[in-house]
Structures are given as C-alpha cells and as structure tokens.
C-alpha cells in the first residue's frame, strides 16, 4: 500500500498517525490516572465509570487501527529523546516567563510600578531556574 503514496504523502500520514497515537495514549493515561493537584491547577476526571470504560474501548480500537495502518504502510516507530522534549518545553517556558515581566505586560494596559519591584525579581528567579535546568540536561 505504501506504493500508493509518494514520500511526502506517506510522511504526512505518518505524522498524523503518530500525533493521534500520542493523544490517544495521553487520554488513556488521564482516564486511568488519579486526580492531580498542582500549585496552580487541578486535574479532575468527571466522566462516569461506564463512559470511561467505553472511551477506553474506543481508544484501544483506534490504537489497533493505527497498528494495522503502520504495518500496511511499513511505518517504523520513531524514537524520541526525552531530553529533547524537556528542552523544547523549557524553551517555551523560558519565552513565556520573559513575556510575563512587567515591561512586557504593558501590552495589556498600564502596569503598576510596584510590579517591577515585586513581580520581576520572582520571574527572573524562575528564568534563572529554567536556564539552570537547561544546563543540567545539556551537560
């Protein structure tokens, strides 16, 4: 069947299937997991048990179909380096933290001058911690 698709088409299908598989597996983990209580978020599953079971069945059916297509198209698994994933998320966090400083918040309106003295040092500490984490995982 892989002869039916040119390399670009095959790559497109491969990326779509891989992304879908990751989303399915994350959904399955959330369905099976416990509630999460972070500092700034709470994750709670409100789906009744019967619906959870049906959702798990559909997830498994979708994963089976992905496996069939992967075999038909001779798609190999792609090995992901977790360090690259962490590095990417840290880079996004670093950029978002930089944009949370008082000088950048002016795009949303006037900023209280006290924010520069109280918010900015805390944000700079977080930026420094991100940089230290990046250094650790790259070292």
Secondary structure, DSSP 8 states (H G I E B T S, - for coil): -GGGS-HHHHHHHHHHHHHHHHHHHHHHHHHHS--EE-SS-EE-----HHHHHHHHHHHHHHHHHHHHHHHHTT-------HHHHHHHHHHHHHHHHHTTSHHHHGGGS---HHHHHHHHHHHHHHHHHHHHHHHHHH-
